[in-house]
Amino acid sequence: MTGKFEKYIVRNMVREELPNEGVLAYGEVEGGTSGAHALISGWQVPGCQVHIAYSWIYEVPTPNPYVLEHTHEYDEVLLWMGSNPKDINDLGAVAELTIEGEVYEISTSASVYIPAGVRHCPLGYKSVDRPFQFIALSLHPEYKS
């Protein structure tokens, strides 16, 4: 059924137009991820004020760290979601995220709020035992580095 709200539904998780932080940092990502896919953004849905991208991480990405230090002019939420339906906290991986020079280990499903202007990353992985989803939610219509 097509209704007046069809324009707000994104049915194709595109990646051609989506900036990928790993690619932006290195020019090319060799492996370990599905690449970034846009769940929703201002360029997909007119008037949308958030940008949500996700990737499957299935092995330690190369290069590693996958994302280098940067800041944004908007708030961002980073999420790591494990794929074990019997234990939603089981990430099956160990990540390291640096925020303003402090290193944090992420070894469970987790989310991190990054206020606008806060230096964050590098983001690297010590191990990946099972595929999981990494999601970046930008409180802005499109991703800007």
LINLINHU-V943873 format. One line per field, one symbol per residue. ss: DSSP state (h for helix, s for strand, l for the rest). Layout:
ss: ???
This chain:
ss: lllllhhhllllllllllllhhhhhhllllssslllssssllllllllllssssssssssssllllsllslllllssssssllllllllssssssssssllssssssslssssslllllssssssssslllssssssslllllll
